[in-house]
Amino acid sequence: MTATLRSKTHKLLHGVERHSRLSLFVHLILATAIVINVVSVIFDSVHELAERYYLQFAIIEIVCTLIFTVEYALRVWSAPDDERFSGRPWARLRYMFTPMALIDLLAILPILLWFFTSVDLRFVRIIRLLRLLKFTRYSTGLELMLLVFRQQLGIFGAASAALACMLVFSAGAIYVAEHEAQPDAFGNLLKALYWSVITLATVGYGDVVPITPFGKFLASVISLTGIGIVAVPAGILASAFNAELRRRENEYRHQATRQLMGKRLTERVRHKLKSHQEELGISDEQAQSVLDDIRDVHRNESDEILTCPHCHQPLHMELKEAEGNSSTQKP
């Protein structure tokens, strides 16, 4: 009985049964609590509003924290039914150290700091904003973005290392060119590094600019280099997104082909395909295109089956003629 209830709780919280009304209701409550809490944190940072609506903000904080605490406790309790930890020892402890579980813990941590410590309330307010990260559970796009970042972490690390090297080199070069002409703006490498970051990021506030000819030349080269450095991670990210979307579309194609193998597109099959589509984050247009391609393939295969491989004549015509001849020969 307990195992069954735990399994149902896991499916409910992790959105396994996406079309269940109870699951939709639970996820709507959790998503609404996240949005209301983050909005209240933003307005609570306004001193006048914080004083006038102190009680309302406190009630929102307490209610949302209770919701998040119950959610966190249920997720930890149902962790043994997670396929990632099923059958492993210390399943609940393993789950508690996953990224999303740590985010859930951070969501309930601020009120504990508020009640039991004398920590600065501004620090607590900033931590409360981290609850917005819980929203990644309810957005396929954000989930896809985090997945792509994890997959390309090594490449982004290499790009970040190249960027760090370029920042140090450009800071050293502009320091050599400008520190005598502008000791206040480029008097040390830290000030030069600030300028280098702003210039390579192609922002260029204009508060610190080179005035020597060599410094201006360096600034031009560094600015153009910054465009390329920013474009490389963007290209990597776009390529990774495209590859992941293709992989998901191919996975949906495989699942749809298996579901439609020898079957008609009944309401039950359509329901299963819709669930697969939502799990993979496939748009309705992509899903419809995949289904159309599968129908075309099946239609072509059926045409090949009904065609004689030798004379390329339709076999159903021959069958009809044979049936007609046999009926005439009967007494």
N, C-alpha and C positions, 0 to 999 in steps of 0.2 A: 504493500500500500504506500509506504514511504517512498520507495524507489519510483513508483509510478507518478506520485505527486511531484517528486523532484525532477523527473524527466519532463513532465508537463510544464513545470516552472521554467526549466531551461529553454524549452521550445518557445514559450511565451515571451521571455525576455530577449531572446536572441533572434526573434522574428522568423523562426523556421516555418511556422504556419502563417504566412503573410496575409492570407485572405480571411483569417479568423477575425470575427468582429471583436472578440475580447483582446486579441493581440493588437489590432489596430487601435483600440481604445487605450490600452496600456501605453503604447508608444506615443500616442497623441498626448496623453497626460504628461509623460516624461519630457517630450519635446516642448510642450507649453510651459512646463516648470522651468526648463533651462532658459527659454526666451524671457519669461517674466522676471526671473532672477537676475539675468544679465542687464536687462533694462533698468531694474530697480537699483542695481549697483552703479550704473552710469548716472542716474538722477540723484542718487545718494551722495555722489561726489560734489554736488552743488550745495554749498554751505547753507543757503537760505532754505532750500527744499529739505535738506537733512534735518534742520531744526524744526521745521513746520510739520513734516510728516514722519517724524522719528518712529512713532508707534506703528504706522502702516509698513514702513520699511522693515522694522523688526519682525512683524508678523509674517511678512513675505519671506524673510530670511529663515525663520524658524520652520515654517510650513515646507518650504522647498528643501531645506536640509533634512527634514524628517522623510520626505519622499525619496531623496537621494540615498539616505541611510538605509531605508528599507530595500531599495533597489540593490545597493551594494551587498547587503547581507544575503539577499536571495540569490544574487549572482555567485557569490562565494559558496553558498550552500549547494547550489545546483552544478558547481564546477565538475564533479565526477562524471556527469553526463555529457560533458563537452568532449567531442571526438578527439581533440588535441591532447586531453589528459586522461581519457578513458582507460582504465586498467593500470594506470601508473600510481605508484605510492605518492602520498602527499599531494594529491591532485589539487586540493583547495589552496595549499601553500604555493604551488606552482602557478595557479591562476592569479593569485594575489600579486605576483611579480610581473605579470604581463603589462604592456603599456596602457591598455584601456582600463585595467583594474587599478593601476596607479592613478590614472586620471579620475576615476570614480572616488578613490580615497581622498584625493586633493579637493574634490567637490564637497566633502563633509568635514574636512580639516579646519577651515576658517572659523566656524562657530566654536569648535573646541579651543582654538587659540584665543578666541574672543572671550570665552567664559573662564578659562583656567590659566591664562597668562596675561602679562601686561604688555604684550607686543603692540607696536604702533598700528592703529586702526587703518592707516593708509596702506600698510603692507598687507593687512588682512583683506582689504578691498581689492587689491590687485590680484591676490590669490583667488578670490571669488570669481574673477573674470575668466579664470582657467576652466570654469564649468562649461564655457562655450565649446571646448574641445570634445565634450560628451556628444555634441551635435553630429560628430562624424559618423556615429552609429546610424543616424537616420537620414544621411545624405549619401547616395551612391557616388556622386561626383567627388565629394571630399574623401570618401573611402578609396576611390580610384587614385586620387592624387597622392594620398599617403602611401598606397601600395607602390606606385611608380617611384616615389622618392626612395622607398626602402630598396627597391630593385636596383636603382641607379646610384646607390650610396657611394660605391667605389669610384664611379666616374665623377660624381660631384666632388668627392674628396680630392681627386687629382686636379680638377678645375679650380677648387678652392686653394690648393697648394700653389698652383701657377699664379693665381690672383694675389696671394700673399707675397710671393716673390716679386711680382711686378710692383706691388705697393711699396715694398722696401727699396727697390732699386730706383723707382721714380722719386721717392722721398729723398733719398741720398743725392740724386742728380740735381733736383731743384734746390736742395740745401746748398750744394756747392755753388750753384749759379746765382743764388739770391741772398744768401745770409749776410753778405757785406753791404749790399744795397738796401736791404730791408731787415735789419736786425730784430725789429719788433714782430714782423710777420713770419720770418724764416730764421729766427735766432737759434733754434735747435731742431733736432730731428723729429721730436714729437709734434711741433708746429708744422713742419714740412709733411709729416705723415698725415695730419688732418687734411691739408690741402690735397695731398695725393689721393686720399679716399674720396673726397668730394669730386675731384676731377675725373678719376677713373670711373666713378659711378655715373658720369655724364650729367651730373646735376649742376655743378658750377655755380655756387651761390654768388660769387663775385665779391665776397668780403675780403678775400686774399687773392691778389693777382700778381704775376711776375711783371717786372718793369724793365729788366735788362734784355737786350736782343737775344742772348743765348737762352735766358729763362723763358722768353716767349716762344722760341723755337722748341724747347723741351716741352712746354705746355701744349703746343699744337700736336706734337708726336704722342704725348701721353693721352691726350683727349681722343685722338683717333684710335689708339690702342685700346682705350677703355670701351669704345663701341664694339670692337671685336671680342673683347673678354666677356662683355655682357651677352653678346649674341651666341657665344659657344654654349653656355649652360641652357639658354633658351632653346637652341636647336636640339640639344640632347634631350631636353624634357619633352619637346614636341614629338621627336622620333620615338621616345619611350611610350608616350601616350598612344601614339598611332599603333605601335606594335602590340600594346596591351589590349587595345580595342579590337584589333584584328584577331588576337588570340581568343578573346571572349566571343567574338562573332563566330569563329570556327568551332568553339566549344558548343555554342548554341546550335550551330548547324548540325554538329554530330548528334546532340541530344534530340533535336527535332527529327532528324532522319531516323533515329532509332524508335522514336515514338510513333512516327507515321509509317513504319515498315509494315506493310500489309494491312494497315488500318485506315479507316476514314477519319476525317477531322471532326470527331464528335466533341460534345461539350466537355467531356472528361479529359480528352487529349488536349483540347484548347486550354483548359484550366492548368494542366501540368506545364504546357509550354509557356503560359503566362508567368507561372511561378519561376521557371528557369530564366525567363527574360528579365524579371525583376531582380533575381539573385545576381545575374551577370551585368546588370546595368545597361542592357541593350534597349535602344529606342524602338518605338513602334514601327517606324519606317524601316529600320534595319531588320527587325524581326519579320516584317511582311515581305521584304525583299528575299530573305533567306527561304521563307516558305514558298514563295513563287518559284525560286530556283529549284527547290526540291520537287515541286509539282511538275516542272518542265522536264526534269531528269526522269521522273517516273513515267511521264507520258511518252518520252522518247524510248525508254526501255520497253514499254508496252507495245509500241509500234514495231520495234525490232523483233519482239517475240512473235507478233502476228504476221511477220514477213518471212517468206521462204528464203533461206540463205543461198539457194542455187539460182532460182529464177527471179527472186526478189518480187514475187507476186503475193498479194495478201492471202494468208492462209484461211481466213474465215470464208472467203469466196469458194475455195476448194472444198472446205467442209460442207458448205451449203449444197454444192453440186453433188458431192458424194452422198449426202443425205437424200437428195432428190432422186439419184440413180437407184439407191437402195429401196426407196419407196415404190418406184416403178417396177422393180423386179419382184416385189412381194406378190404372191397369188391373191 
